[in-house]
Amino acid sequence: MKCPCYMIRWDTLDGWLDRGEQLLLVDLRAGEEYGKGHLKGAVNIPYEELEYRYAELPKDRLLVFYCSRGAQSMRACGRLCSMGYRTADLAGGLLYYRGKYMENFGKREGREDLRRPRSY
């Protein structure tokens, strides 16, 4: 039987947060990206560290993973679901997040600037 890893839209997540659902937001981006802005209340475990830090995560709450665009969080969601965690993946990551729980820090770039690919 395949493990259910739910893919949720940003408005579903905002509804859960509005109702105070017992969940943990896990930001899988690098610490520098997390420091520029993240979803309110999220913990930062970079994707590259998840393999040896997953034991820090509670099994008694729904874990909602997100990253920049959704690919890493989808993989993390499936992996941890198969290990007995209840998981959900924020579809499209922060690139498509349009809700009210985004927090920006440091230089006030604005939500849209955080999502826009940088030209080098």
Order of alpha helices (4+ residues) and beta strands (2+ residues): beta-alpha-beta-alpha-beta-beta-alpha-beta-alpha-beta-beta-alpha
